[in-house]
Every structure is written in structure tokens, then in C-alpha cells.
């Protein structure tokens, strides 16, 4: 038996490095630690996998950033292995000073996913033997070496500020040292990111209302994914200049949610990276100058643009008209394959979706972007307008904010007719999203009252529920879609 075990262990250690890496990628953290102790070869694979991702989406009290920060300060070799950082929002100076509750994250993850995703340290996983003063001295030394601050003449700092100063940044060394000494994660995050030389993917969920990312070094980041903060109705919307785009020459994808982009200094006409493949701006506000700067010279494959009233209200000039939106995508007309586009209801204009010559997926509100007049219900006219607007390469179309009226029925019918006439030969799926209720004053109208660029409803006094639309649509058009070979999906929500 002992001989068999010895032979098995020896055979395991003879596995190719690539296979050892694949095995390590499937193991949870506890198993990776055990694997690291078996041999030098296994240690390399286990350590590479363990530190490839830093995932911390746990409350600050249970998983503070300073545990991982201390590791990367002491072990630059481990810091160099980190490729992906996926973290929750952090506690700001005001929150720490006043004891305000942590705002939390916007998306909760499965526990098993966290377990398998690398060094998501908690306070019990690594014994904390050093004092706060010793930790501060270590962090200051790392910050000086990284060029974040100058060598301080004294390590004494002032008390935290308990007043709200929205959207401030760490412009002075004294501010950075004060936050670092008092354990504020704003400063810890800045230092952490500066010490990860090979980070390629940065994901932040719940951006602090005191955003500090403009002063971090993110040279090698290729994917940036940020969700805005969980501010209350009484608080201002998080505003960020997004000036960090100017120091990210390797950027390939941008995903922003619930962010208002204001205060950008347009020092350059275009981004340093011309290799963007995807830009997603959901519930965001970006003025037309910044949007053009992001888009110029790019050949995007994916583009999603859907602003929200709160963000638009916070940024002057972010209510972008449809012609300006489409003009911003000019360099991506032949490369774009997936497009989600919601224009402003206040500044519409004629669209030309057919100019996107390789578009496969299109997600738009029914009104506005297809250039169909609100009162138009003539089948031949709607047929001609759809034929003139939709690219022949389309495979999946999603129409949102639909209501029960004759125009809607004609649009659904004519899409199937266009497929049967070989005008849209590749169309194999159509999703129709109906709203659930409308204000009583618009029940009998041919159009609904839409407020703002998201297509969300104005606040009226009473609302009336719409009937179950799926049964009605399938009764009227189900056979037509079967004959056309199109998969029909009917949804009914107010989102």
C-alpha cells in the first residue's frame, strides 16, 4: 500500500506544468494551500493560482483591505502575480470618522465562487501581530517607494474630518498620510492598486462617494468595470472625471454603471488606447465631448448606452441628442456587432441604424430609434421604415417599452414579413418587452408618456395595469413567427 501511494505521488509530481496549473485552477483556497506544501513544483502552480485574483466583496469589518495590502507591501513577488482585482466599495473618511454604516455592494455573489477565487482574506485567516503604528510605517515606506508621496519628515497626522466634502481627491501628501494612518480604505486602495504592476482587470462594486481613482497608476489595465455608489436620494450622485482613461494605454473594455462623468480635463483629443472592443455605459451620464473622446479611432464590437435621469441631471451637457450619439460611433460602423442604444426623449432625431453594416444584436426602445411616427399604423409605411432602418445582418432584435396598440402589432407583424421576404435573412430571434402599467391619462392614447433618456415613466397620479401581453401577441403573431423561423420571446416588465 505504501509503495502504491509513493508511486502515485511521484506520478503526480511528474505532471506537466500546464496540467498542474489547470488542476490548481479548480481548487478552493484551502486545497491550494495544501497543494503548495507538497513540492516546489506544486507550490509554483498553487501560488500563481492563489494570487492571480484578489476578490474581496465582504464587509470591511470582516475582510479589511489592509490584510492584503500588507502582503503586497512585504512580498512584491506575490503582488506581481495579481491579474484581476474584484472588490466591493470602501469606507470613506467621513464614514470612518462618524461611524456611518457601510453602504454595501450592489451585487451579491455565491459563496462558492468567492471560495475559489483567491486571497479574499478575513481577519481570522492571517494572524495580525503588528501594531497599527508598525503597519502605518510599512505602508508609508511602500507609498514613498511607489512615488505616491514624498518621504515625510514626521509620521504624526491630524484627526479625521467628520464633515462631508463631496467628490474630494487626495491632492496633498498630508491627506493621504492622515487617511492611511487612521485606517481609511480610500488611501489603502490607492496604495494597493499602485503596488500591483501587472493588474489587467479592475472591478469595483459600490464606488465611494469620495472617488480617488484619478490618482492611481493603472498602466496595464485592459478591462475596467465600475458600479457607482449606493447613495441615498438626498445625497449627490457620484461624479468622477474619468481622467484615469488618459493613463490607461492598454484599455480594451469599459463597463460603467450609475456614474456621472463630470469635470474631465480634455488634455487629449483621443484615448491613449485605440484597441477598445467594448464600451458599456448603463445608467450613466457622459457629455458628448467625453463620449467622442472615448469613441474616436476605435473599432468597437459591443456598445451599450443607456443614461439615467439622476446622472444626467448631475452633469451639464450630458443629455445627448440621437444624431450626436450615432455620430460618435462613426469609426465603429463596420465593426459593431452588438448595440444597445437609448437616446434622450427630449432630444431625438432621425437615426440610421442600417449604417452599422455588421450588426448582429440590437436592443432599443420601440419609440424613437426606428424613426416611426407616434401616430403611424399603416402596415406598408411601417414595413418601409423598418426596411430602411434595420441592417440585413441582424440576428436578434429586442424592442423595449412596448404598449398594447395597433402600431405595436404592425411592427411585430412586419418584422416577420421582412424575414420571409429575405430582407432580414439572418433574423432568428425577436424579444418584445412590454410595460406592465401606464398612467390613466394615457391609456387610450397611441403613445405613452416617457420621461427622460431611460424611458422610465413620469410620476402620474394613477396607474392602470395592462393585460397579459404574451397570450395576445402569440395569438395574433405566433403562427406567423413559426412560419418565418423566428424565435419569439415576450416579456412584461417596467424595467
C-alpha positions as CSV (number, residue, x, y, z in Angstrom):
1,X,0.0,0.0,0.0
2,X,2.8,2.4,0.9
3,X,4.5,1.7,-2.3
4,X,1.4,2.4,-4.3
5,X,0.9,5.7,-2.5
6,X,4.6,6.7,-3.2
7,X,4.2,5.8,-6.8
8,X,1.0,7.8,-7.1
9,X,2.6,10.9,-5.5
10,X,5.7,10.6,-7.7
11,X,3.5,10.3,-10.8
12,X,1.5,13.4,-9.7
13,X,4.7,15.4,-9.4
14,X,5.8,14.4,-12.9
15,X,2.7,16.1,-14.4
16,X,3.4,18.8,-17.0
17,X,3.3,22.3,-15.6
18,X,0.4,23.3,-17.7
19,X,-1.7,20.4,-16.4
20,X,-0.6,21.2,-12.8
21,X,-1.8,24.8,-13.4
22,X,-5.2,23.5,-14.6
23,X,-5.6,21.3,-11.6
24,X,-4.8,24.3,-9.3
25,X,-7.3,26.5,-11.0
26,X,-10.1,24.1,-10.0
27,X,-9.2,24.0,-6.3
28,X,-10.6,26.2,-3.4
29,X,-8.1,28.3,-1.3
30,X,-7.8,25.7,1.5
31,X,-6.8,23.0,-1.0
32,X,-4.4,25.4,-2.8
33,X,-2.5,25.9,0.5
34,X,-2.2,22.2,1.0
35,X,-1.0,21.8,-2.6
36,X,1.6,24.5,-2.1
37,X,3.3,22.4,0.6
38,X,3.7,19.2,-1.4
39,X,6.6,20.2,-3.6
40,X,8.4,23.2,-5.2
41,X,6.7,22.5,-8.5
42,X,3.3,22.3,-7.0
43,X,4.0,25.4,-4.9
44,X,4.5,27.4,-8.0
45,X,1.2,26.4,-9.6
46,X,-0.7,26.8,-6.3
47,X,0.8,30.2,-5.6
48,X,0.2,31.5,-9.1
49,X,-3.4,30.5,-8.9
50,X,-4.0,31.8,-5.4
51,X,-2.7,35.2,-6.2
52,X,-3.9,35.6,-9.7
53,X,-7.2,37.0,-8.4
54,X,-7.8,39.2,-5.4
55,X,-11.5,39.1,-4.7
56,X,-12.9,40.9,-1.6
57,X,-16.6,41.6,-1.6
58,X,-17.0,41.1,2.2
59,X,-17.8,43.9,4.7
60,X,-14.8,45.9,5.9
61,X,-15.1,44.6,9.4
62,X,-14.7,41.0,8.3
63,X,-12.3,41.5,5.4
64,X,-10.4,44.8,5.6
65,X,-8.1,45.7,2.7
66,X,-5.1,46.2,4.9
67,X,-4.5,42.5,5.3
68,X,-3.9,42.0,1.6
69,X,-2.2,45.4,1.3
70,X,0.4,44.3,3.9
71,X,1.1,41.1,1.9
72,X,1.8,43.0,-1.3
73,X,4.0,45.5,0.6
74,X,6.1,42.7,2.1
75,X,6.0,40.5,-1.0
76,X,6.4,42.3,-4.3
77,X,6.8,38.9,-6.0
78,X,3.3,38.0,-5.0
79,X,2.0,41.4,-5.9
80,X,3.3,40.8,-9.4
81,X,1.2,37.7,-9.8
82,X,-2.1,39.6,-9.4
83,X,-4.0,40.0,-12.7
84,X,-7.6,40.6,-11.5
85,X,-8.9,42.7,-8.6
86,X,-12.6,42.4,-7.9
87,X,-13.6,44.4,-4.8
88,X,-16.6,46.0,-3.0
89,X,-16.8,49.7,-2.3
90,X,-14.7,51.0,0.5
91,X,-15.4,53.1,3.6
92,X,-14.6,56.8,3.2
93,X,-13.0,59.2,5.7
94,X,-16.4,60.6,6.6
95,X,-17.9,57.2,7.2
96,X,-14.9,56.1,9.4
97,X,-14.9,59.3,11.4
98,X,-18.6,59.3,12.1
99,X,-19.2,55.5,12.3
100,X,-21.7,55.6,9.5
101,X,-22.9,52.3,8.2
102,X,-21.1,50.6,5.3
103,X,-23.0,51.1,2.1
104,X,-22.5,47.6,0.9
105,X,-22.3,46.2,-2.6
106,X,-24.8,46.3,-5.5
107,X,-24.4,42.6,-6.5
108,X,-24.1,39.6,-4.2
109,X,-22.0,36.6,-5.2
110,X,-22.3,32.9,-4.5
111,X,-20.1,31.8,-1.5
112,X,-18.5,29.0,-3.5
113,X,-17.4,31.5,-6.2
114,X,-15.7,33.6,-3.5
115,X,-14.0,30.5,-2.0
116,X,-12.4,29.5,-5.3
117,X,-11.3,33.0,-6.3
118,X,-8.1,33.6,-4.5
119,X,-6.9,35.5,-1.4
120,X,-10.1,37.0,-0.2
121,X,-8.6,37.4,3.3
122,X,-10.6,37.7,6.5
123,X,-9.3,38.8,9.9
124,X,-9.1,35.2,11.1
125,X,-7.1,33.8,8.1
126,X,-3.9,35.5,9.0
127,X,-2.8,36.4,12.5
128,X,-2.3,40.1,13.0
129,X,0.9,40.5,15.1
130,X,1.9,44.0,14.2
131,X,0.6,47.2,15.7
132,X,-1.3,49.9,13.8
133,X,1.8,52.1,14.1
134,X,4.1,49.4,12.6
135,X,1.6,48.8,9.8
136,X,1.4,52.5,9.1
137,X,5.2,52.7,8.9
138,X,5.3,49.8,6.4
139,X,2.6,51.4,4.3
140,X,4.3,54.8,4.2
141,X,7.5,53.2,3.1
142,X,5.7,51.4,0.3
143,X,3.9,54.6,-0.7
144,X,7.2,56.5,-0.9
145,X,8.8,53.8,-2.9
146,X,5.9,53.8,-5.3
147,X,6.1,57.5,-5.8
148,X,2.7,58.3,-4.3
149,X,4.0,60.6,-1.6
150,X,7.3,62.2,-0.7
151,X,9.4,61.0,2.3
152,X,7.6,62.6,5.3
153,X,9.6,64.5,7.9
154,X,7.2,63.2,10.6
155,X,4.7,60.4,10.9
156,X,2.3,62.4,13.1
157,X,-1.1,63.1,11.4
158,X,-4.2,65.1,12.1
159,X,-7.6,63.7,13.1
160,X,-10.1,62.5,10.6
161,X,-12.6,65.0,9.2
162,X,-16.2,64.3,10.2
163,X,-17.8,66.8,7.7
164,X,-19.0,65.9,4.3
165,X,-16.9,67.3,1.4
166,X,-18.3,65.5,-1.7
167,X,-16.0,64.4,-4.5
168,X,-12.7,65.4,-3.0
169,X,-9.5,63.7,-4.0
170,X,-6.2,63.1,-2.3
171,X,-4.2,66.0,-3.7
172,X,-1.9,66.6,-0.7
173,X,0.5,64.2,0.9
174,X,-0.9,65.1,4.3
175,X,-4.3,63.9,3.3
176,X,-3.0,60.6,2.1
177,X,-0.9,60.0,5.2
178,X,-3.8,61.0,7.5
179,X,-6.2,58.5,5.9
180,X,-3.5,55.8,5.8
181,X,-2.7,56.3,9.5
182,X,-6.4,56.2,10.5
183,X,-7.2,53.1,8.6
184,X,-9.4,54.7,5.9
185,X,-9.7,52.4,2.9
186,X,-9.7,55.3,0.4
187,X,-5.9,55.6,0.9
188,X,-5.4,51.8,1.3
189,X,-7.0,51.2,-2.1
190,X,-4.9,53.8,-3.8
191,X,-1.7,52.2,-2.4
192,X,-2.8,48.7,-3.2
193,X,-3.5,49.4,-6.8
194,X,-0.2,51.2,-7.2
195,X,1.7,48.1,-5.9
196,X,0.1,45.7,-8.4
197,X,2.3,46.2,-11.5
198,X,0.6,43.5,-13.7
199,X,-3.1,44.1,-12.9
200,X,-5.1,43.7,-16.1
201,X,-8.7,43.6,-14.9
202,X,-10.2,46.0,-12.2
203,X,-13.7,45.6,-11.0
204,X,-15.2,47.9,-8.3
205,X,-18.7,47.4,-7.0
206,X,-20.1,50.4,-5.0
207,X,-17.8,53.3,-5.8
208,X,-17.1,55.5,-2.8
209,X,-18.8,58.9,-2.9
210,X,-15.3,60.3,-2.5
211,X,-13.8,58.7,-5.6
212,X,-10.0,58.7,-5.7
213,X,-9.2,56.6,-8.7
214,X,-7.8,59.6,-10.7
215,X,-4.5,59.4,-8.8
216,X,-3.8,55.7,-9.2
217,X,-1.4,54.1,-11.7
218,X,-3.3,51.7,-13.9
219,X,-1.0,51.4,-16.8
220,X,-1.6,47.7,-17.6
221,X,-5.4,47.6,-17.0
222,X,-7.2,46.3,-20.1
223,X,-10.7,45.9,-18.5
224,X,-12.3,48.4,-16.2
225,X,-15.7,47.6,-14.6
226,X,-17.1,50.1,-12.0
227,X,-20.5,50.3,-10.4
228,X,-21.5,53.6,-8.8
229,X,-22.1,54.1,-5.1
230,X,-25.2,53.3,-3.2
231,X,-26.0,56.9,-2.3
232,X,-29.5,57.8,-1.0
233,X,-32.0,60.1,-2.7
234,X,-30.8,63.0,-0.5
235,X,-27.2,62.6,-1.5
236,X,-25.5,63.8,-4.7
237,X,-24.8,61.3,-7.5
238,X,-21.2,60.1,-7.6
239,X,-19.3,62.2,-10.0
240,X,-16.0,61.1,-11.4
241,X,-13.9,62.9,-14.1
242,X,-12.8,59.5,-15.6
243,X,-9.5,61.2,-16.1
244,X,-7.9,57.8,-15.4
245,X,-8.7,56.9,-19.1
246,X,-5.8,59.1,-20.0
247,X,-3.3,56.9,-18.2
248,X,-4.6,53.5,-19.5
249,X,-2.9,52.7,-22.8
250,X,-3.9,49.1,-22.8
251,X,-7.6,49.6,-22.2
252,X,-9.8,47.2,-24.2
253,X,-13.2,47.2,-22.4
254,X,-15.1,49.8,-20.3
255,X,-18.2,48.9,-18.2
256,X,-19.6,51.7,-16.1
257,X,-22.9,51.6,-14.1
258,X,-24.6,54.5,-12.3
259,X,-21.8,57.0,-12.8
260,X,-21.9,60.7,-13.7
261,X,-18.8,61.8,-15.6
262,X,-18.1,65.4,-14.9
263,X,-15.0,67.6,-14.6
264,X,-12.9,65.8,-17.2
265,X,-10.0,67.9,-18.4
266,X,-9.7,67.3,-22.2
267,X,-5.9,67.4,-22.4
268,X,-6.0,65.0,-25.4
269,X,-8.5,64.5,-28.3
270,X,-8.5,60.7,-28.0
271,X,-7.7,58.0,-25.6
272,X,-4.2,56.6,-25.5
273,X,-5.7,53.2,-26.2
274,X,-7.1,52.6,-29.7
275,X,-7.9,49.0,-29.0
276,X,-11.3,49.3,-27.3
277,X,-13.6,46.3,-28.1
278,X,-16.5,47.1,-25.8
279,X,-18.0,50.1,-24.1
280,X,-21.0,49.8,-21.8
281,X,-22.5,52.9,-20.1
282,X,-25.6,51.9,-18.2
283,X,-27.4,54.5,-16.0
284,X,-24.5,56.8,-16.6
285,X,-24.1,60.4,-17.8
286,X,-21.3,61.2,-20.2
287,X,-21.2,64.5,-22.1
288,X,-20.8,64.4,-25.9
289,X,-17.2,65.6,-25.8
290,X,-16.1,62.8,-23.5
291,X,-18.1,60.3,-25.5
292,X,-16.4,61.4,-28.7
293,X,-13.0,61.1,-27.0
294,X,-13.8,57.6,-25.9
295,X,-15.0,56.6,-29.3
296,X,-12.7,58.3,-31.8
297,X,-10.4,55.9,-33.7
298,X,-12.0,52.8,-32.1
299,X,-13.4,49.7,-33.8
300,X,-15.9,48.6,-31.2
301,X,-17.6,45.2,-31.2
302,X,-20.0,45.9,-28.3
303,X,-21.6,49.3,-27.5
304,X,-24.3,49.9,-24.8
305,X,-25.5,53.3,-23.9
306,X,-28.4,53.9,-21.5
307,X,-28.4,57.1,-19.4
308,X,-30.4,57.7,-16.3
309,X,-32.2,60.9,-15.1
310,X,-30.3,61.3,-11.8
311,X,-26.9,61.1,-13.5
312,X,-27.9,63.3,-16.4
313,X,-29.2,65.9,-14.0
314,X,-25.8,65.9,-12.2
315,X,-23.8,66.6,-15.3
316,X,-24.4,69.6,-17.5
317,X,-24.5,68.8,-21.2
318,X,-24.9,65.0,-20.8
319,X,-28.4,65.0,-22.4
320,X,-27.1,63.8,-25.8
321,X,-29.3,64.0,-28.9
322,X,-29.6,60.9,-31.1
323,X,-27.7,62.3,-34.1
324,X,-24.7,63.2,-31.8
325,X,-24.9,59.7,-30.3
326,X,-24.7,58.0,-33.7
327,X,-22.1,60.3,-35.0
328,X,-19.8,59.3,-32.0
329,X,-19.9,55.7,-33.2
330,X,-18.7,56.6,-36.7
331,X,-15.4,54.7,-36.6
332,X,-17.3,51.5,-35.4
333,X,-19.9,51.3,-38.1
334,X,-18.4,48.3,-39.8
335,X,-17.1,46.5,-36.7
336,X,-20.0,46.9,-34.3
337,X,-21.9,43.6,-33.7
338,X,-24.0,44.3,-30.6
339,X,-25.7,47.6,-29.9
340,X,-27.9,48.8,-27.0
341,X,-29.0,52.4,-27.5
342,X,-31.4,54.5,-25.6
343,X,-31.4,58.1,-26.7
344,X,-32.8,61.1,-24.8
345,X,-36.6,61.6,-25.1
346,X,-36.0,65.3,-25.1
347,X,-33.5,65.5,-28.0
348,X,-34.4,62.9,-30.5
349,X,-33.6,63.0,-34.2
350,X,-33.6,60.8,-37.3
351,X,-31.5,57.6,-36.9
352,X,-29.7,55.5,-39.4
353,X,-29.2,52.1,-37.9
354,X,-28.7,50.5,-41.3
355,X,-25.3,52.2,-41.5
356,X,-24.0,49.6,-39.0
357,X,-23.1,47.0,-41.6
358,X,-22.2,44.1,-39.4
359,X,-24.7,44.4,-36.6
360,X,-26.0,41.2,-35.2
361,X,-27.8,42.2,-32.0
362,X,-29.9,45.3,-31.5
363,X,-31.6,46.4,-28.2
364,X,-33.6,49.6,-28.4
365,X,-36.9,51.2,-27.2
366,X,-39.7,50.8,-29.7
367,X,-40.3,54.5,-29.9
368,X,-37.7,57.0,-31.2
369,X,-34.9,55.0,-32.7
370,X,-36.8,53.3,-35.5
371,X,-38.0,56.7,-36.8
372,X,-41.6,55.6,-36.8
373,X,-44.0,58.5,-36.1
374,X,-46.1,58.0,-32.9
375,X,-49.4,58.0,-34.8
376,X,-48.2,55.8,-37.7
377,X,-50.1,52.5,-38.0
378,X,-50.2,51.8,-41.8
379,X,-48.6,48.4,-42.4
380,X,-46.9,49.4,-45.7
381,X,-45.4,52.5,-44.2
382,X,-44.1,50.7,-41.1
383,X,-42.7,48.0,-43.4
384,X,-40.9,50.6,-45.5
385,X,-39.5,52.3,-42.4
386,X,-38.2,49.1,-40.8
387,X,-36.7,48.0,-44.1
388,X,-34.9,51.4,-44.4
389,X,-33.6,51.2,-40.8
390,X,-32.6,47.7,-39.9
391,X,-29.3,46.2,-41.2
392,X,-29.6,42.9,-43.2
393,X,-27.1,41.2,-40.9
394,X,-29.4,41.4,-37.8
395,X,-29.9,38.1,-35.9
396,X,-31.6,39.3,-32.7
397,X,-33.7,42.3,-32.1
398,X,-35.1,43.4,-28.7
399,X,-37.7,46.1,-28.6
400,X,-38.5,47.6,-25.1
401,X,-41.2,49.8,-23.6
402,X,-43.9,48.4,-25.8
403,X,-47.6,49.0,-25.2
404,X,-50.8,47.4,-26.5
405,X,-51.8,49.3,-29.6
406,X,-52.2,48.9,-33.3
407,X,-48.7,50.3,-34.1
408,X,-47.0,47.7,-31.9
409,X,-49.0,44.9,-33.6
410,X,-47.9,46.2,-37.0
411,X,-44.2,46.4,-36.1
412,X,-44.3,42.8,-34.8
413,X,-46.0,41.6,-37.9
414,X,-43.8,43.4,-40.3
415,X,-40.6,42.1,-38.7
416,X,-41.7,38.6,-39.6
417,X,-42.7,39.7,-43.1
418,X,-39.2,41.2,-43.6
419,X,-37.7,37.8,-42.7
420,X,-40.0,35.9,-45.0
421,X,-39.1,38.4,-47.8
422,X,-35.4,37.8,-47.2
423,X,-34.8,41.4,-46.3
424,X,-33.6,40.2,-42.8
425,X,-32.4,36.7,-43.8
426,X,-30.5,36.1,-40.6
427,X,-33.1,37.2,-38.1
428,X,-33.7,34.2,-35.8
429,X,-34.9,35.8,-32.5
430,X,-37.1,38.7,-31.6
431,X,-37.7,39.8,-28.0
432,X,-40.6,42.1,-27.2
433,X,-40.6,43.7,-23.7
434,X,-44.0,45.2,-22.8
435,X,-44.5,47.5,-19.8
436,X,-46.9,46.3,-17.1
437,X,-48.8,49.5,-16.4
438,X,-49.5,53.0,-17.8
439,X,-50.8,56.2,-16.3
440,X,-54.6,56.5,-16.5
441,X,-54.4,59.7,-18.6
442,X,-52.6,57.8,-21.4
443,X,-54.5,54.5,-21.5
444,X,-56.4,55.4,-24.7
445,X,-53.5,57.3,-26.3
446,X,-51.4,56.0,-29.2
447,X,-48.3,56.7,-27.3
448,X,-47.2,56.7,-23.6
449,X,-45.7,59.4,-21.5
450,X,-42.0,58.8,-21.3
451,X,-39.8,60.9,-19.0
452,X,-36.1,61.3,-19.6
453,X,-33.5,59.3,-21.5
454,X,-34.1,55.9,-19.8
455,X,-37.7,55.6,-20.9
456,X,-38.9,55.5,-17.3
457,X,-42.4,56.8,-16.6
458,X,-43.3,60.2,-15.3
459,X,-44.9,60.3,-11.9
460,X,-48.7,60.4,-12.6
461,X,-51.4,60.1,-10.0
462,X,-52.9,56.7,-11.0
463,X,-51.8,53.7,-13.0
464,X,-53.7,51.0,-14.8
465,X,-52.3,47.6,-15.4
466,X,-52.0,46.3,-19.0
467,X,-53.4,42.9,-19.9
468,X,-51.1,39.8,-20.1
469,X,-49.5,40.6,-23.4
470,X,-47.8,37.3,-24.2
471,X,-51.1,35.5,-24.8
472,X,-52.3,38.3,-27.0
473,X,-49.1,38.5,-29.1
474,X,-48.8,34.8,-29.5
475,X,-52.4,34.6,-30.5
476,X,-52.0,37.3,-33.2
477,X,-48.5,36.6,-34.5
478,X,-47.3,33.2,-33.1
479,X,-48.1,31.3,-36.3
480,X,-46.5,34.0,-38.5
481,X,-43.3,33.8,-36.5
482,X,-43.2,30.0,-36.6
483,X,-43.5,30.1,-40.4
484,X,-40.8,32.8,-40.6
485,X,-38.4,30.7,-38.4
486,X,-38.1,33.4,-35.7
487,X,-38.0,32.6,-32.0
488,X,-40.3,35.0,-30.3
489,X,-39.8,36.0,-26.7
490,X,-42.5,38.1,-25.0
491,X,-41.7,39.8,-21.6
492,X,-43.6,42.2,-19.5
493,X,-41.8,44.4,-17.0
494,X,-41.4,48.1,-16.2
495,X,-37.6,48.0,-16.4
